[in-house]
Amino acid sequence: MGDTNTIYTTENLDKLYLEYYSRTNLSVPNIPRREIAFSYWKGLPPQDRHRYFESDNQLNEFVRKVPRSAVFASAAYYLDPMAKEFSKKGLKKFDLIFDIDGDAIEGDYFEMISEMCKHGKSLIDDFLVEDFGIPLDDLRIEFSGKKGLHVTVLSEEHKQLSQEARSQLFYYIEGSQVDKAVLFPERKGYVVAMPNAKGWRKYARKTIMSLLAQTEGKTQEEVKEIVVSWGLPKIRAKKISDLLTRPKIRQAVLEGRLSALTGKGEKTLSDLMKTVTKQHNLGLGGCLDRKPTVDKHRIFRVPNSLHPKSGFPCLEISYDDLSNPTAIFDKIKEAVGTDLVTIVLSESVVVETDRIHRFEVGEHTLPRYLAIASLSKICYK
């Protein structure tokens, strides 16, 4: 608890941060081998890097003494985390991390978080677990505190992967290097979208099935508009719309015989391939950030540390939370606190959680998590 007589503003928001760090515990796996970094009060990005700590206890004692707005740890494990030059740190290995960036998602904050969670579940279910064979128990999921979702592969073998190998994994998930022979293989002269397909063939079939579902019962002109909206050229959209209004053709496609649509036309097949990858890029593929996966010297927010632009903590979340984004905000409230804090706002503020909170200029007595978020929005806008 803080001082119940204190009224907080942006001028003494650092005290609220100190109170927060005094009541939480930061934990960094294998911390003696990690570089630890900090943003000091009202400073962005991290100004203080190359720190070394022997234990979590030592780190927690440190952050409870001087106001620090954010705490980071390296993805890498070093022989000498304190060396100022990366070439002298003695890199041993680094975590394999996939980063979903919510900035690419439209909608209000809760819609963005919900969509980000959906993409996170797709990343885990469709790619990491099913295609790469990584056990769910071998994954750690973290909410960045603002607009990011990080999925870390915990196994030792993946920490040893080269940057080139990591790039190939990323490109596979992103779908940037898939060709039509992979998506739509030929079998006895027929292009097929196999019902029991795996990997990108499964995704291609799912996309085609989605097209069938959207065009079910539509007129030829309505089908044409849908096909064009999916990114196919108008000249081929007209041809495909004609075919998709024929019951026998639809049944053939449903059974996986895409040659009913493509015939011998390579251009149509190429367009279907582009449509599959385009639809992927509107979802998971368009939200993945490559740099965190391949950058061996990347630093990430430490779980339970605050993200100063939102005032929310970075949090480890469960796989089940991805299907229930409201749970993330429940964990934010639990981590920061719901005890009442009095603040004075110098300007109106909107804080978005699983609902929208609007606060006008003046004095407010709010749950601690909303008080910190409100002042942080002004301080770090």
N, C-alpha and C positions, 0 to 999 in steps of 0.2 A: 504494500500500500504506500501511496505517496502522502504528502502533507495535505490534509483535508482543508487547510486554511489557505493554501496557495491558489492563486488564480493564474492560469497559464496563458501566455500569448506566444507569438512567433519569436519574441525576444528571449523567452526562457523555455522554449520547447525542448532544448537540450536536456533540461532536468527531467522531463517526461521520458526521454530516451534513456537517460541514466536509470531512472526508476524501472523502466522496462527491463533493461539488461540485468538489474539487480535481482529480478524475480524470475528470470529464465535461465536456462543452461544451454550453452552452445556445445556441440559435439562434432568433432571432425575425425573421421576414420584415419588411423595411422598419422596423426597430426605431426609427429616429429619429422616426417619426410615431406611435409607439405609446405609450400610458401603461403603465408597468411598476409592478407592486405586489408587496408582500412580506408574508408572515406571519413575525414574529420568533419566537424560540424560545418554545415553549409558549403561543403566542398564536394564537387563531383568532377570527374570520376575519381577512382581511388588515387590518393596522393602518396600514401604510405605503403610501400610494397616490400617484399623480401624479408618479412618478419619470420621468426622462428619461435615455436613454442614446444616445450617438452610434453605437455599434457593438456587435456581439456580444462582442468582446474586452473592451470596457469593462464590460459586464454580468458577464462571467465573472470578471473581476478583483474586482468588487464582492462577488459572492456567496461568494468564497473567503476573505473577511476576517472577517466577523461571522456567527455562526450564524443562518441563516434557514431556517425549516422548509418554506416553500413560495414559489414564484415564479409570478407571473401577468402576462399581457399583455392589453391591450385588444383587442377585436374591431374597434374603431374606429381610424381614421387621423385624427390631429389636426394642426392647424397649430401648436398649443402644448400638448403633452401635460402640461406642468407646471402649467398653470392649475388652481387648486383648484376653481373653479366650472365645471361642464360647459358652461354657456352661453358661457363665455369661451375654451373650448379650440379652437374653430374646427373643428367636425366636417366632414370632407371626404367620407368614405364609411365603410362598415363591412362586415366579412365576413358572408356568409350561412352560418350554422352551424345544423346540426340536431343536437339532443342526445337520445340515448336513455338513459333513467334506469333502471338495473338494480334500484332499490328496489322497482319495481312487479312484479318477477319473483320467483316462489317457487322454493325449492330451495336446495341448498348453494351455496357460492361458485362452484365450477367449473360447476355446472349453470346458475347465473345468468349467468356469463360466456359460456357456450356459447349460451344462449338470446338474450342480448344481441347476440352476433355474428350469429345467425340473423336477428334483426330488422334489424341493420345491413345485411346482405346484401339483405333485402327492400326496405329503404329505397332502397338504391342501384339494385338491378336493376329493381324494379317501378315506382319512382316517378322518381327523379332521372335515370336513364339512359333508360328506356323512355318514360315519360310526358312528362318535361321536356326530353328530348333533350340532357342534359348528358354530355359524353364522360367516360368513366371516368378518363382522364388528368387531368381537370380537377377531381378530388376528392382531398382529403387526409383520411385516417382516423386518429383518435387515440384511444387508450385512456387514460382519465383518471387511472389509477393505483388506482382503487378500484371504483366501480360505474357508471361513465359511458362512453359512446362518443360521440365528436364527429365529424361529417362536415362538412367545410368545402368550399364551392364556391369555386374559385380564380379564376374568370373575372372580369374587370373589370366587365362589364355587370351581374353579379349583386351586386357590391359597391355598386352605385348604386341598388339597389331601395329603394323607400319602405317604411316600416313596414307600411302597408296591403297592399302587394303581397306582402310576406313573410308577413303573416297569412293571406292567401288561399292561398299555397302550403302553409302549415302546415295550414290547415283541410282542404285537398284531401287531403293525405297522411293526416291524422287521420281523415277521413271523417265529420266532424261536420255537414257541410252538403250531403250527397248526398241526392237525392230518388229516389223509385222510378221516375220517368220516365227518369232517367239509368241506373239499375241495370238495369231491366227495360223496355226500350222496346217499343212495340207496332208490329207490322207486319201489315197486312191483318187487323186484329182479333185477332191472336194476341200474347200476351205472350211475348217471346223472351229467351233467354240465349245470345247469339250465340257460336258456336265460335271465331270469329276476332276476338272483341271486344278492345278496348284499354281501358286505364285501369280505372276502377271497374267497368265492365261486365265486363271480364275477371276482376276479383276476385270479382264476384257469381257469375259462372259457375263459377269455381273452388270457391266455397263450396257451391254447389248440387251440384257433382260430388262434393265431399267428403261431403255428406249422402247421396248415392246410394251411395257406397263403404261408408260406415259401416252402412248399412241393408241391404246386399246379403245375401240369404239369411236375413234375420231374420223372426221371426214378427211378426204385427201388434202384439202387446203389447210386444215388444222394440223395434219401430220407434217406437211411441208414446213409450216411455221416452226413446229417443234424441232424438226431436223435442222433447219437453218440456225435456230437458237443454240443448237449443240455445236455449231461451228462448221458444218459442211457447206460447201459452195452451193449456190442456188440451183445450178444446172444439175448437180447430182442429187440435191435434196428433192427436186421434182421427180426424178426417176425413182428414188428410194421411197418417197411418199406414195407413189403409185403402187409399188410392190407391197408396202406395208399395209395397204388396205385390202389385200387379197388374203383370204383365210388360209389357203394352201401354202402361200409364201410364209406367213406368220408361223404356221405350224412347223415348217421346215427349219426356220431360224430358231424356234423354240427347242427343236431337237438338236441344234448345234450346227446345222448345215448352212453356213453363211454364204456359200456359193449361190444360194437362192437370191441373195442380195447383190453379191459382187459379180457373179457370172465370171467372165474372163477379164473383167476390168481391173487392172492394177491400180488405177487412180482411185477408184471407189474403195478398194481395200486400204490404200494408203490413207485416204480420208477417214476411214473408220478407225485406223490406228491413231491418227492425230486426235480424233474425237475422244478416244479412251484416255490418252495422256492429258488432253485438255481438261476433261472432267476430273481427273486425279489432281491436276494443278489448281482446280477450283476448291479442292479440299486439302487433304494432308500434304500433297506434293507442293502446294503453293505456300505452305506455312513452315516448312523445314528450313532451318538455317544451317548451311554447310560448315561454316567456320568453327563452331563449338565442337563439331565431331572430329575435325582433322587438326585443329590447332593444339599442339602439344604444350604450349605455355598459357593456355586459357585459364582464367580464374572465374569461379562461380560463387554465388551468394551462399553463405553458410546457413543451413536450416536453423530456423528460429531467430535469425538476424532480421532487422527491419529493412524494408525497401523504402528509402526516404521519399520517393516520389508519390507513393501511395500511403505510406504509414502502416502498411500491412507487413507481416512477417513472411519470409520465405518459409515454406512448410513442407515436410515430408507428408505425402498423402498416400492413401491406399488405392489399390486397383479398383475396388468397389466404389471409391469416391468419384471415379471417372463417369460412372453411371448416375451419380447423384451430386451434381456440382454444388448444391446448397450445403452439402457437408463440408466443403472447403471453407465457407464463410462461418459455419459453426466452429470450425477449428481455429479460425482467426480470432473469433470472440473469446474462445477458451484460452488461447495463447496470450493474447494481449490483456484481457480482463474486461469485465462488465461493471466493475465498481464505478461510481459516479465521480466525474472530474469537472471542475468549472474552468471554462476557457473564455477568452474574449477574441472575437473574430474582427479583423480590420476590414474584411470584405466578405461578401456572400460566397458560400461554398456549396458545392454539390459533391457528396460522397456516395459512390455506388457500391453496393454489396449485392446481395440477392434481391435488394430493392433499392430505390433511390431516396436518399436523405438530402433535404435542402435546408441550409442554415443561413440566416440573414446576418448582417453586421450586428455586433453586440455581444452580450454575455449569454452563455449557454452552459447548462449543467448536463453533461452527456456521459454515456458509458465510455470507459477509458479507450476502447478500441476506436470509437467514433471521434473522440477528442483528439487523439494522436493523428488520425487520418485527416481530420479537418484542418488542423494547424499545418500538417505536412503539405497539404495541397496548396496552401498559400506560400509556405516557405520555399517549396521546390517546384513551383509551377513553371 
